[in-house]
Amino acid sequence: MKDRDIVTLVTFALFSTEAYAHYLVAKNEGKEDFKFYVPTWNTTFKNLGVVGIFSVLSGLVVEQVKKVL
């Protein structure tokens, strides 16, 4: 497996978790009790799509930087 692929997968996993955490923080803003919410499928796919695009870009940038260094 290429470094680019590893960076892409790790970034996707970590940033997907971060995106969900941000979603929960926003949904709980101004509330006394913190609750876990499950986003709709539509919201989930949109978030994963954005994270996926940036994960691939991250992998490509890392690959190019390694070539320069």
C-alpha angles and dihedrals in degrees: 000000000000122000088243091060093047092050091048094050096044092046091049093050096046097041092046088056090047092050090053091049090052089048091054093047091051093046091050097045111133095007125120098217120052112228132183115237131194112221121225117266089251093055091044093053092047092050093046090048093054092044090047093053093050092044091056090047090050091052092049093048092049089050092052093045091052089054091053094047 
